Amino acid sequence: MAGEKPETSGTLSELLDRRMKIYYLYMSLLLLCLVTAFIVTSKLKISYFQTNPSEKQPEISRSCQPMTHIMFLKTHKTGSTTVQNILLRYADRNNLSVALSNYGPIHLGYPKLFSAKFVKRSATGQKFDIMAHHLRFNLPEVSKVLHSDTFYFSIIRHPVSVMESAFMYCNKESEIFRKVKDLNEFMKAPWTYYKPNWKNSFFAKNLLWYDFGFDHNHNDDNEYFESVVTQIESNFQLILINEYFDESMILLKETLCWSMSDVVYFILNSRGKSSIQNLTTQTVNMMTMWNSLDWKLYLHFNRTFWRRISETIGIEKLKKEVQLLRLMQKELLNTCIKNGIAVEPSKVENISFLPFQPNKLQIFGYNLKTDLNISTRIQCQRMVLSEKVFTQQLYARQNT
């Protein structure tokens, strides 16, 4: 027995030694990961907050050139204000011209079919670099105010979500929605309330179809649908999907040959829970059928969206890029925004950051941190400015 103790003691010592080596190795790897993460996030933050666009270094070596002639069809209730903010920031940073209204409102003649006369132009009939405000699409007129090599794109969303949001925004102004309590009631007998020729009836049926310039009351037959989709595919090089917003921003970045910092964003015009309707399953199914043209449009471009990703980026690269985008977004929220979150409208401290509040809805905004240096504050402000205020600033810049 006495001869066995040294052997047992030696084995235990060796075991502890091995465990300590493993522990130190683990801690070294953990430290390396933390340092790497810090360096990556720091580089992301620095790349965004460079104030001189000419100093920005590309994130990867590319043979393409960033596109600067862009038309974005700002569809309704699709997250398009967030996309618009990305484009307006890009235009502002790079001193690009933006097509703005000739008549005061921020939209470009909506809901009328777009006409070139809706845009404020110089006497020489200038061409604009960026178009990103609400309009009803009309290619012959749109092309009059844009460069010949302009890239056209838009974004769409599930029609049930579009209609629910449109109802909440427009139920006090719309003749169709005004007398109905909610969409559950509306969809029990839609033709009791809906009149095709009433003003703004498009907010209640196939709104996306209308925004693209087509008849929202047209019968849904395959021949008509296919002819319209063919026109849209001819007019637009890219259609993004709201439900895959981050993936859409990566695809947009790759297509435009932009950097990650160009497409980073804060969610704008988000609604509080009290401003979102609870819909029954039956109502959802009926809304899908009611908006059949928009539903088929959504299904079609959802397929083309993923096909485009598969053919260009690839799913594995897409996942990594989305992670990087979300990491940058988190870092910027922590840098710019008090508590890193959006707040209800009554708590927004600066009216310039307060979104439009229709029908007493709770449309959230942001508060900036107070300890930001001047250059960082300017960059942060651009990310949270309301559409109205940002547009006013662009007016002032372009007309001085």
C-alpha positions, 0 to 999 in steps of 0.5 A: 500500500505504501508503494502505491501512494507515490504512483497515485500522487504522480498521476494526479500531478500530471492530470492537474498539469494537463488541465492547467495547460488546457485552461491556459490554452482556452484562455489564450484563444478566448483573449485572441477572439475578443481582441479580433472582435474589438479590432473588427468592430473598431474598423467598422465604426471607423469606416462609417464615421470617416467624414470625407468620402474620398478617404473611405477605403473599400472593404474588399478589392473590387473591379467594379465602380460604385453606382451613383445614378439610381432610381428607387421606387419608394413603395408604400408600407414596405420599409421604403423610408429606411431604404430612402434614408440610405440613399439620401445619406449616400447622396449627401456624402457624395454630393449627388443631386436628388430629384425633389418635388416642384410643388412643396410636398415630399412626394413627387405628384403621388397619387397621380402618374408621375410627370417630369413637371413634378420635379424641381429642375433648372432652366436647362432641364438638368438630370438627377443622380438619385430619385427616392421619394414617393411617386406612381411609376411612369417610365417615359416621364421618369426617364426624362429627369434621370441619366440614361445609365440609371439603375432602377430598383424597388422593394415589396412586402407581403400584401397582408402586412402592406394592407394592415399598415395602410389601414392604420395610417389611412383609416381616418382619411380614407372614405373606404376605411373610415366607417369600419372598426378594423380589418377583421370587420372589413374583410367579412364584407369588403364590397360593402365598404369598397368602391373602386372609383372612390378617391384613394381606393388603392390604399385598400386593394393591391397598393403595390400594383398601383405604385408600380403604375398599374390598375389596382382594380383590374381582373386577376387573369394570368395573361394580364399578370404575366404581361405586367410582370414582364414590364416590371422586370424590363423596367427594374433591375432589382426588386428587394423583399422587406421580410428579408431586409438585411439580406436585401441590403447585402444584395443591394450593396453587391449590386451597386458596388457599395461598401457595408458602411453605405447600406448600414441603417437604423429602422425608421418609422417602426410602430408600437404594439398598440398601433398594430392590428391583431388579425384572425387567420380567416382575415389573413387568408381573405386579405391575401385573396383580396390583394391577389395581384399583389400576392402573385407579384410578391411570390414571383419576386420572392423567387427571383430574389433568392435566385439572384442571391444564389447566382451572385453572392451565394448563401454562405457568403450572404450569411456572413455578410448579414452578420457583419451588417448587424454587428455594424448596426449594433455598434452604431446604435451603441455609439449614436443612440441613447440606450441603443433603442428607438423610443415612443414619440412622446419621448423623442427630444428633438422634433427633427427626429420625430417621424410623421404621426398619423391617426395618433399612431405610435411611430417610434423615433430616436434620441442621440447621445449628448456626448458625441463630437461634431463629426460623429453627431452629424453622421448619427443625425443623418441616420435618424432624420425624419424624411421631411427634415432630410428633404428640406435640408436637401432643398436648401443645399441644392437651391443655394 
